């Protein structure tokens, strides 16, 4: 009997020891999932933050990274048929296109990145340089740029068309090659062999930059970031701007989706740059509907009054997407605001911008990527 009891006690003790030794093995699986769960959210947080990143070293005129300097030169450039192809127009950051006499437009080109960036050339010839109008000088006020032109109306019957009237008071420095108050005219030279300087004037912007003697303070400041692709807006194939009549659009842009650029034509022909030989490529196009009327400021005058102050309708083409909206500039000493229909400020794509100040009531012919067409006209106040 004693032997049986001893054997039973031994068996019980063995089972007890076995059970005690088995506990840690059962608890191990519950430790591993806790570690894995704690690490999983990290990659998702990093990825979601990337699209909202705003670079700090961007250009104030193009939004492109690299050049943060602001010392712009604004040049009046001829856009009559005989003036094309212009030289150096593709290097401009911003170009305004305005009616000049009811049959041609003139280009007001702002250069900043090309002359101030780390890759600035030893020389940069642009032209042909032409005369200013009073409304070009109000455009200049938004950017406070060194202003380059070849004279302009200086003996008119109206202060609002005389370039030495009220529109001149804010301009701090000029390079003016002709007429009253000519200054630094020695910087101009003939652009084409066999033509005089007055017919085709050119200027080297790097030499113009050398005479800068003030610190510019811009009123205008475009928004480039955070970037917007406007993916929910319709994509265009081409737009045509009918400044004068309805036979051929004076300016048109075809969207090249492979380069995400708008290719410009003028009067139905590719608009090229004599300096590069290539067709003009534009990142952003703004159509700003403005009041445009005859100046009636003297016998034989065909000058225009283009009101760059006020408000009106606007169109925006960014990444090939067309948006409708508005513009507003309450006073000459304020910046122009550009907004989409929702009331939000437009966000431009980093790159160059062309702004066509189209007379109110004139047509914009739109061909969308899906093959449909639309004619749009706008008003101004």
VEXDREN-2710 file (C-alpha; in Angstrom, 1 decimal):
% VEXDREN-2710
k/r/px/py/pz
1/UNK/0.0/0.0/0.0
2/UNK/2.8/2.4/0.9
3/UNK/4.4/1.7/-2.5
4/UNK/1.2/2.6/-4.4
5/UNK/0.9/5.9/-2.5
6/UNK/4.5/6.8/-3.2
7/UNK/4.0/6.2/-6.9
8/UNK/0.8/8.2/-7.1
9/UNK/2.5/11.2/-5.3
10/UNK/5.3/11.0/-7.8
11/UNK/2.9/11.1/-10.7
12/UNK/1.0/14.1/-9.3
13/UNK/4.3/16.0/-8.7
14/UNK/5.4/15.4/-12.2
15/UNK/2.2/16.7/-13.7
16/UNK/2.4/19.8/-11.5
17/UNK/5.9/20.5/-12.6
18/UNK/5.0/19.9/-16.3
19/UNK/2.1/22.3/-16.1
20/UNK/4.2/25.0/-14.4
21/UNK/6.9/24.7/-17.1
22/UNK/4.3/25.0/-19.9
23/UNK/2.9/28.4/-19.0
24/UNK/5.5/30.7/-20.6
25/UNK/5.1/28.9/-23.9
26/UNK/1.3/29.7/-24.0
27/UNK/1.9/33.5/-23.3
28/UNK/4.5/34.1/-26.0
29/UNK/2.1/34.5/-29.0
30/UNK/0.3/37.4/-27.3
31/UNK/3.4/39.6/-27.3
32/UNK/4.3/39.8/-31.0
33/UNK/1.1/41.5/-32.5
34/UNK/1.5/44.5/-30.1
35/UNK/4.9/45.4/-31.6
36/UNK/3.6/45.1/-35.2
37/UNK/0.5/47.3/-34.6
38/UNK/2.6/50.1/-33.2
39/UNK/4.8/50.5/-36.3
40/UNK/2.2/50.5/-39.1
41/UNK/0.8/54.1/-39.2
42/UNK/4.2/55.8/-39.8
43/UNK/4.5/55.4/-43.6
44/UNK/1.0/56.6/-44.2
45/UNK/1.6/59.9/-42.3
46/UNK/4.7/60.7/-44.3
47/UNK/3.0/60.1/-47.7
48/UNK/0.0/62.3/-46.9
49/UNK/2.2/65.3/-46.0
50/UNK/4.2/65.3/-49.3
51/UNK/1.6/67.0/-51.7
52/UNK/1.2/69.9/-49.3
53/UNK/5.0/70.7/-49.1
54/UNK/5.8/74.3/-50.1
55/UNK/9.4/74.9/-51.2
56/UNK/11.0/78.0/-49.7
57/UNK/13.5/78.9/-52.5
58/UNK/11.0/79.9/-55.2
59/UNK/10.9/82.7/-57.7
60/UNK/8.4/85.5/-56.8
61/UNK/7.4/85.8/-60.5
62/UNK/7.2/82.1/-61.7
63/UNK/7.0/80.0/-58.5
64/UNK/9.9/77.9/-59.9
65/UNK/12.6/76.8/-57.5
66/UNK/16.0/78.3/-57.6
67/UNK/15.8/82.1/-58.0
68/UNK/14.6/84.1/-55.0
69/UNK/15.9/87.5/-56.1
70/UNK/13.5/90.2/-57.2
71/UNK/14.9/92.8/-59.5
72/UNK/12.6/92.8/-62.5
73/UNK/12.9/94.6/-65.9
74/UNK/9.7/95.4/-67.8
75/UNK/10.0/95.9/-71.5
76/UNK/7.4/97.2/-74.1
77/UNK/7.7/94.9/-77.1
78/UNK/6.2/95.3/-80.5
79/UNK/3.7/92.7/-81.7
80/UNK/2.8/94.0/-85.1
81/UNK/3.0/91.5/-88.0
82/UNK/6.4/92.9/-89.1
83/UNK/7.8/92.7/-85.6
84/UNK/7.5/88.9/-85.3
85/UNK/9.4/86.8/-84.5
86/UNK/10.5/88.9/-81.6
87/UNK/13.8/88.3/-79.9
88/UNK/14.0/87.0/-76.3
89/UNK/10.2/87.0/-75.6
90/UNK/10.3/83.4/-74.5
91/UNK/12.5/84.3/-71.5
92/UNK/9.9/86.6/-70.0
93/UNK/8.3/85.4/-66.7
94/UNK/5.0/87.3/-67.3
95/UNK/3.7/88.9/-70.5
96/UNK/0.6/91.2/-70.7
97/UNK/-1.0/91.5/-74.1
98/UNK/-3.1/94.7/-74.8
99/UNK/-4.8/96.4/-77.6
100/UNK/-2.7/99.3/-78.9
101/UNK/-4.5/100.8/-81.9
102/UNK/-7.5/98.7/-82.6
103/UNK/-5.7/96.4/-85.0
104/UNK/-2.6/95.2/-83.2
105/UNK/-1.6/94.3/-79.7
106/UNK/1.5/95.2/-77.8
107/UNK/3.4/93.0/-75.3
108/UNK/4.4/94.2/-71.8
109/UNK/7.1/91.6/-70.8
110/UNK/8.4/91.2/-67.3
111/UNK/11.9/89.6/-66.9
112/UNK/13.1/88.5/-63.6
113/UNK/14.3/84.8/-63.4
114/UNK/16.4/85.0/-66.6
115/UNK/18.4/88.0/-65.5
116/UNK/18.7/87.3/-61.7
117/UNK/19.0/83.5/-61.6
118/UNK/22.2/81.5/-61.0
119/UNK/22.2/80.6/-64.7
120/UNK/21.8/84.2/-65.9
121/UNK/23.7/84.7/-69.3
122/UNK/26.4/87.3/-70.0
123/UNK/23.9/89.1/-72.3
124/UNK/20.2/88.8/-73.1
125/UNK/19.0/90.7/-76.1
126/UNK/15.3/91.5/-76.4
127/UNK/13.2/93.5/-78.9
128/UNK/11.9/95.1/-80.9
129/UNK/11.3/97.7/-78.1
130/UNK/8.4/100.0/-78.8
131/UNK/6.5/102.9/-77.2
132/UNK/4.6/103.0/-74.0
133/UNK/0.9/103.8/-73.4
134/UNK/-0.4/105.2/-70.2
135/UNK/-2.2/101.9/-69.3
136/UNK/1.1/100.0/-69.7
137/UNK/2.5/102.2/-67.0
138/UNK/-0.3/101.2/-64.7
139/UNK/0.6/97.6/-65.3
140/UNK/4.2/98.5/-64.4
141/UNK/3.0/99.8/-61.1
142/UNK/1.9/96.3/-60.0
143/UNK/5.5/95.1/-60.3
144/UNK/7.6/98.2/-59.6
145/UNK/10.0/97.2/-62.3
146/UNK/12.8/99.1/-64.1
147/UNK/10.8/100.3/-67.2
148/UNK/12.1/100.1/-70.7
149/UNK/10.4/101.7/-73.7
150/UNK/10.9/103.9/-76.8
151/UNK/8.9/107.0/-76.0
152/UNK/5.2/107.3/-76.2
153/UNK/2.3/109.8/-76.4
154/UNK/3.6/113.0/-74.6
155/UNK/1.5/115.8/-76.2
156/UNK/-2.1/114.6/-76.1
157/UNK/-5.3/116.4/-75.2
158/UNK/-6.0/114.1/-72.3
159/UNK/-4.0/113.5/-69.2
160/UNK/-5.1/109.8/-69.2
161/UNK/-3.3/109.2/-72.5
162/UNK/-0.2/111.3/-71.9
163/UNK/2.6/109.0/-70.6
164/UNK/4.0/111.9/-68.6
165/UNK/0.7/112.5/-66.8
166/UNK/-0.5/110.9/-63.6
167/UNK/0.4/107.4/-64.8
168/UNK/4.1/108.3/-64.7
169/UNK/4.4/109.6/-61.1
170/UNK/5.1/106.2/-59.5
171/UNK/7.8/105.0/-61.9
172/UNK/11.1/105.2/-60.1
173/UNK/13.5/104.5/-63.0
174/UNK/13.3/104.2/-66.8
175/UNK/15.3/103.4/-69.9
176/UNK/13.5/105.5/-72.5
177/UNK/15.0/105.8/-76.0
178/UNK/12.9/108.6/-77.5
179/UNK/10.8/111.7/-76.9
180/UNK/10.4/113.8/-73.8
181/UNK/12.5/112.8/-70.8
182/UNK/14.6/110.3/-72.8
183/UNK/17.0/108.5/-70.4
184/UNK/19.7/105.9/-70.8
185/UNK/19.0/105.9/-74.5
186/UNK/22.6/104.9/-75.2
187/UNK/21.7/101.3/-74.1
188/UNK/19.6/100.7/-77.3
189/UNK/21.0/99.4/-80.6
190/UNK/19.5/98.2/-83.9
191/UNK/18.0/94.7/-83.7
192/UNK/18.2/94.0/-87.4
193/UNK/20.9/94.7/-90.0
194/UNK/19.8/97.3/-92.5
195/UNK/17.2/98.9/-90.1
196/UNK/17.6/101.9/-87.9
197/UNK/17.4/101.8/-84.1
198/UNK/14.0/103.6/-84.2
199/UNK/12.6/100.9/-86.5
200/UNK/13.8/97.9/-84.6
201/UNK/15.3/98.8/-81.2
202/UNK/17.0/96.2/-79.1
203/UNK/18.4/96.2/-75.6
204/UNK/20.7/93.9/-73.6
205/UNK/18.8/93.3/-70.3
206/UNK/22.1/92.4/-68.5
207/UNK/23.4/95.9/-69.2
208/UNK/20.0/97.3/-68.2
209/UNK/20.3/95.5/-64.9
210/UNK/23.6/97.2/-64.3
211/UNK/22.0/100.6/-63.9
212/UNK/19.4/99.5/-61.3
213/UNK/19.5/102.0/-58.5
214/UNK/16.6/101.2/-56.2
215/UNK/15.0/98.3/-54.4
216/UNK/11.7/97.3/-56.1
217/UNK/8.6/96.6/-54.0
218/UNK/5.9/94.8/-55.9
219/UNK/2.1/95.2/-55.3
220/UNK/1.3/92.0/-57.1
221/UNK/2.1/88.5/-55.8
222/UNK/0.8/85.4/-57.6
223/UNK/-0.1/82.2/-55.7
224/UNK/1.7/79.0/-56.8
225/UNK/1.5/76.7/-53.8
226/UNK/0.1/74.4/-52.6
227/UNK/-0.1/73.2/-56.2
228/UNK/-3.6/72.6/-57.7
229/UNK/-4.2/70.4/-60.7
230/UNK/-7.9/71.4/-61.2
231/UNK/-8.6/67.8/-62.3
232/UNK/-12.4/68.2/-62.0
233/UNK/-12.4/71.0/-64.7
234/UNK/-12.7/70.4/-68.4
235/UNK/-9.6/70.1/-70.5
236/UNK/-9.2/72.1/-73.6
237/UNK/-7.6/71.3/-77.0
238/UNK/-7.3/74.9/-78.1
239/UNK/-8.6/78.4/-77.4
240/UNK/-8.7/81.4/-79.7
241/UNK/-8.9/85.1/-78.7
242/UNK/-10.7/87.3/-81.1
243/UNK/-9.3/90.8/-80.3
244/UNK/-10.4/92.2/-83.7
245/UNK/-13.2/90.7/-85.7
246/UNK/-14.2/87.1/-86.1
247/UNK/-12.2/85.9/-89.1
248/UNK/-9.0/84.7/-87.4
249/UNK/-8.2/84.9/-83.7
250/UNK/-5.3/87.2/-83.1
251/UNK/-3.9/84.9/-80.4
252/UNK/-4.5/81.2/-79.9
253/UNK/-3.2/78.5/-77.7
254/UNK/-3.1/74.7/-78.3
255/UNK/-2.6/72.5/-75.3
256/UNK/0.1/69.9/-75.5
257/UNK/-0.6/67.4/-72.8
258/UNK/2.8/65.6/-73.2
259/UNK/4.7/68.8/-72.1
260/UNK/1.8/70.3/-70.1
261/UNK/2.3/73.6/-72.1
262/UNK/0.2/75.9/-74.1
263/UNK/1.7/76.5/-77.6
264/UNK/1.0/80.0/-78.8
265/UNK/0.1/81.1/-82.4
266/UNK/-0.6/84.6/-83.6
267/UNK/-2.9/85.3/-86.6
268/UNK/-3.0/81.6/-87.3
269/UNK/0.8/81.1/-87.5
270/UNK/3.1/79.6/-84.9
271/UNK/4.5/82.4/-82.7
272/UNK/8.2/81.8/-82.4
273/UNK/11.2/83.4/-80.7
274/UNK/14.0/84.5/-83.0
275/UNK/16.5/83.8/-80.3
276/UNK/15.6/80.1/-79.9
277/UNK/13.7/79.3/-83.1
278/UNK/11.1/77.5/-81.1
279/UNK/7.4/78.1/-80.7
280/UNK/6.4/80.0/-77.6
281/UNK/5.4/77.7/-74.7
282/UNK/3.2/79.0/-71.9
283/UNK/2.4/77.4/-68.6
284/UNK/-0.6/79.6/-67.6
285/UNK/-3.0/81.7/-69.7
286/UNK/-5.3/84.4/-68.2
287/UNK/-7.9/86.1/-70.3
288/UNK/-8.9/89.3/-68.5
289/UNK/-12.0/91.1/-70.0
290/UNK/-11.5/94.9/-69.8
291/UNK/-13.1/98.1/-71.0
292/UNK/-11.4/99.2/-74.2
293/UNK/-12.4/102.3/-76.1
294/UNK/-11.0/104.9/-78.6
295/UNK/-9.0/107.6/-77.0
296/UNK/-10.1/110.5/-79.2
297/UNK/-7.1/112.5/-78.0
298/UNK/-6.2/114.4/-81.1
299/UNK/-6.5/114.6/-84.9
300/UNK/-5.7/111.2/-86.6
301/UNK/-5.2/109.4/-83.3
302/UNK/-5.9/105.7/-83.3
303/UNK/-4.8/105.2/-79.7
304/UNK/-6.9/103.2/-77.2
305/UNK/-7.9/103.6/-73.6
306/UNK/-7.6/100.2/-72.0
307/UNK/-8.9/100.3/-68.4
308/UNK/-6.7/98.0/-66.3
309/UNK/-8.6/99.2/-63.1
310/UNK/-12.0/98.0/-62.1
311/UNK/-13.4/94.5/-62.3
312/UNK/-14.7/92.0/-64.8
313/UNK/-14.9/88.4/-66.0
314/UNK/-11.8/86.2/-66.5
315/UNK/-10.8/82.9/-67.9
316/UNK/-7.9/80.7/-66.6
317/UNK/-6.2/77.9/-68.4
318/UNK/-3.9/75.9/-66.1
319/UNK/-2.6/72.4/-66.8
320/UNK/-4.9/72.5/-69.8
321/UNK/-8.0/72.9/-67.6
322/UNK/-10.3/75.8/-68.3
323/UNK/-11.8/77.7/-65.3
324/UNK/-14.2/80.7/-65.4
325/UNK/-13.8/83.5/-62.8
326/UNK/-13.3/87.2/-62.2
327/UNK/-10.6/89.8/-61.8
328/UNK/-10.6/93.0/-59.7
329/UNK/-8.3/95.9/-59.2
330/UNK/-10.0/98.6/-57.1
331/UNK/-7.3/101.3/-57.5
332/UNK/-4.2/101.8/-59.5
333/UNK/-2.1/101.4/-56.3
334/UNK/-3.5/98.0/-55.5
335/UNK/-2.8/94.5/-57.0
336/UNK/-5.2/92.7/-59.4
337/UNK/-6.9/89.7/-57.8
338/UNK/-7.9/86.7/-59.9
339/UNK/-10.5/84.4/-58.5
340/UNK/-12.4/81.3/-59.8
341/UNK/-16.2/81.2/-59.7
342/UNK/-16.2/79.8/-56.1
343/UNK/-14.5/83.0/-54.9
344/UNK/-11.2/81.3/-54.2
345/UNK/-8.0/82.9/-55.5
346/UNK/-6.5/81.2/-58.5
347/UNK/-3.4/79.1/-58.0
348/UNK/-1.1/79.2/-61.0
349/UNK/1.2/76.3/-62.0
350/UNK/4.9/77.2/-61.5
351/UNK/6.2/78.6/-64.8
352/UNK/5.5/81.5/-67.1
353/UNK/2.2/83.3/-67.4
354/UNK/0.6/85.3/-70.3
355/UNK/-2.3/87.7/-69.5
356/UNK/-4.4/88.8/-72.5
357/UNK/-6.5/91.9/-71.7
358/UNK/-9.3/91.2/-74.1
359/UNK/-11.9/93.9/-74.9
360/UNK/-15.2/93.2/-73.1
361/UNK/-17.7/91.6/-75.4
362/UNK/-15.1/90.0/-77.7
363/UNK/-15.2/86.2/-78.1
364/UNK/-13.0/83.4/-76.9
365/UNK/-13.5/80.2/-79.0
366/UNK/-12.9/77.1/-77.0
367/UNK/-12.4/73.6/-78.3
368/UNK/-12.4/71.0/-75.5
369/UNK/-10.4/67.8/-75.5
370/UNK/-13.7/65.8/-76.0
371/UNK/-14.3/67.6/-79.3
372/UNK/-17.1/69.9/-78.2
373/UNK/-16.9/73.7/-78.8
374/UNK/-18.0/76.7/-76.8
375/UNK/-17.9/80.5/-77.5
376/UNK/-17.3/82.6/-74.4
377/UNK/-17.5/86.4/-74.0
378/UNK/-17.1/88.4/-70.9
379/UNK/-18.0/91.8/-69.4
380/UNK/-16.1/94.4/-67.4
381/UNK/-17.1/97.2/-65.0
END
